[in-house]
Amino acid sequence: MEKKERMPSDQSIQVQKSIMDRLNRVEGQIRGIKNMIEKGTYCDDVIIQIEASRSALSSIALILLEGHFKNCIAQEIRQGDDEAVEAALKIIKKLIK
C-alpha cells in the first residue's frame, strides 16, 4: 500500500521541534566525545558520555515510534492494510536488538 504524506498538525510540529532540539543536543554530545578522545580523556568518562548519547537517541526513537503507531500504523490498519502490523513488528524487533 502506498504511503501518503500528511499535513503536519500543530502537535506534530511541536514533536518535530522537540526531536530536532534533542538531536542537536546529541550532536553536541558526539562532538564532545570526539574532543574527549582527542584530549586523551580517561576511558570511563568517554564511555559514560557514549552511553548518554545512546540513551538520548533511544529516547528519540521511542518518541518517533509512538507517533508512528498512533498515526501511520493506526491509519493503515483502518484502511485495511494487513501488512501494517508486520511492518510495526519489524521496527520493534530492530529497536530491541
Number of C-alpha atoms within 10 A of each C-alpha: 10 5 7 7 7 8 8 10 9 9 9 12 12 12 15 15 12 14 18 13 12 16 16 12 14 19 13 13 17 17 12 15 20 13 13 16 14 9 9 10 12 10 11 9 12 18 12 12 17 17 11 15 20 14 13 16 16 13 14 17 14 13 15 15 18 13 15 14 15 11 12 19 20 16 14 18 13 11 11 11 13 12 13 20 15 10 11 15 12 11 12 13 9 8 12 6 5
